[in-house]
Amino acid sequence: MPDRAALVTGASSGIGLTIARALAEDGYGVTVSARRAEKLEDAAKGLTDAGLDVNPVTANMSEEDEIKGLAAAHRDRYGRLDVLVNNAGIGIGSEIAELDTKRLDLQIDVNLRGVFLMTREAIPMLREAGREHGKALLLNMSSIAGKYGQPWIAAYSATKAAVVGLSQATQGEVKDDGVQVTAFCPGFVATPMTDWNEAVPKEEMIQPEDLAEAVRFLLRTSTHCLVPEVQFVRPGDRM
Ligand SMILES: NC(=O)c1ccc[n+]([C@@H]2O[C@H](COP(=O)([O-])OP(=O)(O)OC[C@H]3O[C@@H](n4cnc5c(N)ncnc54)[C@H](OP(=O)(O)O)[C@@H]3O)[C@@H](O)[C@H]2O)c1
């Protein structure tokens, strides 16, 4: 059984998969979760084939029961939670006048409600770990669009701004329990989510490995150092 354990949502591709790999390489047992089972199994196989300890659990972050099941499956496998990465998210581009309610609700459900519910289910385990070693980490994936609202992705921007607020509020509740809460606010990252963007080549985007290195940094700071948010921007991005 590994000494430390992490749970990463949205871990079947992009940022989540890269952070999961980095944590597993650093000795964590990692529950990797995503919505689509086959894609998740493929991603998990890539990690286990590299000798890493991962536990794939399918869960749709818009479904409360599945979120509860995910937390329980993680506890059953590893018995502890040192790092939670609330990373699963979706962005649907549309002007406000054209966005139907279903697509609005979907973004709120996955990007905000799912983060809230996953946090609620995980807080007891994070507190346990934080009280043990003073450096449990709750990482919430926001976006630079959560800092500066962007036209055409208004619903996404609003959910990501809410994630920053939720992170700050959560930090206040767990600050005496050795749990650090950090919101990541990246601009364009080279993942499948930015495939639509033909104007910016992938090699000129922020790399998922940049975010994984930032997770390592957060885990190495001293116990009295909190980092409420990290913005990742490209040269020329709005700051
Ligand atoms: N790429 C960027 O430029 C960028 C910038 C700022 C913030 N972000 C944020 O970073 C996070 C990861 O994005 P990414 O760029 O790595 O995208 P990605 O490669 O498309 O990965 C998204 C992940 O989220 C999962 N997911 C989506 N809907 C889900 C649901 N309802 N339940 C459970 N899992 C779900 C996907 O699994 P399935 O395929 O199975 O649904 C996948 O594993 C998101 O929160 C995104 O908003 C990305």
The ligand as an SDF file (V2000), in Angstrom:
LIG
                    3D

 48 52  0  0  0  0  0  0  0  0999 V2000
   -7.1270   23.0800  -22.0100 N   0  0  0  0  0  0  0  0  0  0  0  0
   -7.2400   24.3340  -21.6210 C   0  0  0  0  0  0  0  0  0  0  0  0
   -6.8730   25.2750  -22.3380 O   0  0  0  0  0  0  0  0  0  0  0  0
   -7.7890   24.6800  -20.2690 C   0  0  0  0  0  0  0  0  0  0  0  0
   -7.6130   25.9650  -19.7830 C   0  0  0  0  0  0  0  0  0  0  0  0
   -8.1210   26.3060  -18.5380 C   0  0  0  0  0  0  0  0  0  0  0  0
   -8.7610   25.3570  -17.7810 C   0  0  0  0  0  0  0  0  0  0  0  0
   -8.9310   24.1030  -18.2810 N   0  0  0  0  0  0  0  0  0  0  0  0
   -9.6550   23.1400  -17.4370 C   0  0  0  0  0  0  0  0  0  0  0  0
   -8.8430   22.0190  -17.2120 O   0  0  0  0  0  0  0  0  0  0  0  0
   -9.6610   20.8780  -16.9710 C   0  0  0  0  0  0  0  0  0  0  0  0
   -9.1740   19.7190  -17.8220 C   0  0  0  0  0  0  0  0  0  0  0  0
   -9.2950   20.0730  -19.1850 O   0  0  0  0  0  0  0  0  0  0  0  0
   -8.3720   19.4810  -20.3380 P   0  0  0  0  0  0  0  0  0  0  0  0
   -7.9090   20.6250  -21.1280 O   0  0  0  0  0  0  0  0  0  0  0  0
   -7.4000   18.5290  -19.7800 O   0  0  0  0  0  0  0  0  0  0  0  0
   -9.5110   18.7480  -21.1970 O   0  0  0  0  0  0  0  0  0  0  0  0
   -9.6840   17.2840  -21.7750 P   0  0  0  0  0  0  0  0  0  0  0  0
   -8.3870   16.7440  -22.2820 O   0  0  0  0  0  0  0  0  0  0  0  0
  -10.8410   17.3810  -22.6900 O   0  0  0  0  0  0  0  0  0  0  0  0
  -10.0680   16.4180  -20.4820 O   0  0  0  0  0  0  0  0  0  0  0  0
  -11.2820   16.5760  -19.8300 C   0  0  0  0  0  0  0  0  0  0  0  0
  -11.4340   15.4540  -18.8300 C   0  0  0  0  0  0  0  0  0  0  0  0
  -12.6250   15.6920  -18.0750 O   0  0  0  0  0  0  0  0  0  0  0  0
  -13.4520   14.5290  -18.1510 C   0  0  0  0  0  0  0  0  0  0  0  0
  -14.8600   14.8830  -18.0660 N   0  0  0  0  0  0  0  0  0  0  0  0
  -15.5720   15.7120  -18.8540 C   0  0  0  0  0  0  0  0  0  0  0  0
  -16.8570   15.7380  -18.4780 N   0  0  0  0  0  0  0  0  0  0  0  0
  -16.9560   14.8940  -17.4080 C   0  0  0  0  0  0  0  0  0  0  0  0
  -18.0130   14.4810  -16.5780 C   0  0  0  0  0  0  0  0  0  0  0  0
  -19.2790   14.9030  -16.7640 N   0  0  0  0  0  0  0  0  0  0  0  0
  -17.7390   13.6210  -15.5830 N   0  0  0  0  0  0  0  0  0  0  0  0
  -16.4960   13.1450  -15.3790 C   0  0  0  0  0  0  0  0  0  0  0  0
  -15.4460   13.4770  -16.1540 N   0  0  0  0  0  0  0  0  0  0  0  0
  -15.6850   14.3450  -17.1520 C   0  0  0  0  0  0  0  0  0  0  0  0
  -13.0950   13.8930  -19.4800 C   0  0  0  0  0  0  0  0  0  0  0  0
  -13.4700   12.5380  -19.5040 O   0  0  0  0  0  0  0  0  0  0  0  0
  -14.5570   11.9990  -20.5810 P   0  0  0  0  0  0  0  0  0  0  0  0
  -13.9140   12.1970  -21.9270 O   0  0  0  0  0  0  0  0  0  0  0  0
  -14.7750   10.6130  -20.1830 O   0  0  0  0  0  0  0  0  0  0  0  0
  -15.7810   12.8790  -20.4220 O   0  0  0  0  0  0  0  0  0  0  0  0
  -11.5870   14.0960  -19.4950 C   0  0  0  0  0  0  0  0  0  0  0  0
  -10.9580   13.1060  -18.7200 O   0  0  0  0  0  0  0  0  0  0  0  0
  -11.0990   21.3240  -17.2360 C   0  0  0  0  0  0  0  0  0  0  0  0
  -11.7250   21.6360  -16.0190 O   0  0  0  0  0  0  0  0  0  0  0  0
  -10.9190   22.5820  -18.0600 C   0  0  0  0  0  0  0  0  0  0  0  0
  -12.0050   23.4550  -17.9300 O   0  0  0  0  0  0  0  0  0  0  0  0
   -8.4570   23.7260  -19.5010 C   0  0  0  0  0  0  0  0  0  0  0  0
  1  2  1  0
  2  3  2  0
  2  4  1  0
  4  5  1  0
  4 48  2  0
  5  6  2  0
  6  7  1  0
  7  8  2  0
  8  9  1  0
  8 48  1  0
  9 10  1  0
  9 46  1  0
 10 11  1  0
 11 12  1  0
 11 44  1  0
 12 13  1  0
 13 14  1  0
 14 15  2  0
 14 16  1  0
 14 17  1  0
 17 18  1  0
 18 19  2  0
 18 20  1  0
 18 21  1  0
 21 22  1  0
 22 23  1  0
 23 24  1  0
 23 42  1  0
 24 25  1  0
 25 26  1  0
 25 36  1  0
 26 27  1  0
 26 35  1  0
 27 28  2  0
 28 29  1  0
 29 30  1  0
 29 35  2  0
 30 31  1  0
 30 32  2  0
 32 33  1  0
 33 34  2  0
 34 35  1  0
 36 37  1  0
 36 42  1  0
 37 38  1  0
 38 39  2  0
 38 40  1  0
 38 41  1  0
 42 43  1  0
 44 45  1  0
 44 46  1  0
 46 47  1  0
M  CHG  2   8   1  16  -1
M  END
$$$$
